[in-house]
Amino acid sequence: MQTACGRQDARAAAAALLALARQRLGPGAPGSLGGVAARFADLGNPAGQQAAAAIRGLETALYGPSDVDWNAAELAESVPAALAAMHADARPVGAYAEPLAPLYPQRH
């Protein structure tokens, strides 16, 4: 995605962003730019909001009037920051409130 943004290639950036979302978010990753933007906006933090706005700008460049200026640098900076924030907000394994019950409890 960084390479596509450096070349100001909106179509390649969109394809790379969707591939990155599939890689980082797994099977439940959104399949559209709007879906990825919504996922970042749902983070509820500034990094997510900035990435969502940058993705909406990319959508406008792709599907809006042909003379729209696209801020590729904003996308290149905000998406990695939002992914990092998403990862930082994830709870580590073992951090859940209730452990699972034993599979074979001992009977007395």
C-alpha positions, 0 to 999 in steps of 0.5 A: 500500500505504501508503494501505491500511495507513493506513486499516487496510484489510487486503484493500486492503493485500494487493492493493496488496502483491501489485501492488507485488511484481509491479512490483518483482520482475518476471515471477517475482514470487510470486502469493501473500502467503505467496510474497512473505513467503518471498521476503523471508525468503530475503533472510537479513537483518533487514529481510527477516525483519521484512517476512516477519513483517508479511506473515504478520500480514496473512495472519492478519488476513485468514484467521484468527479475526476478532478478530485485531489487525493491525499495519498500521504494521509492514507499511507500514514493513517492506516498503519497507525489505525492498525497499530491502535487496533492491535494495541486495543486487543486483549492478550490471551488470558486477559479475559474476566472468566477462565473456561471451566475445566473440561473434565472436572474432578468428582468427589 
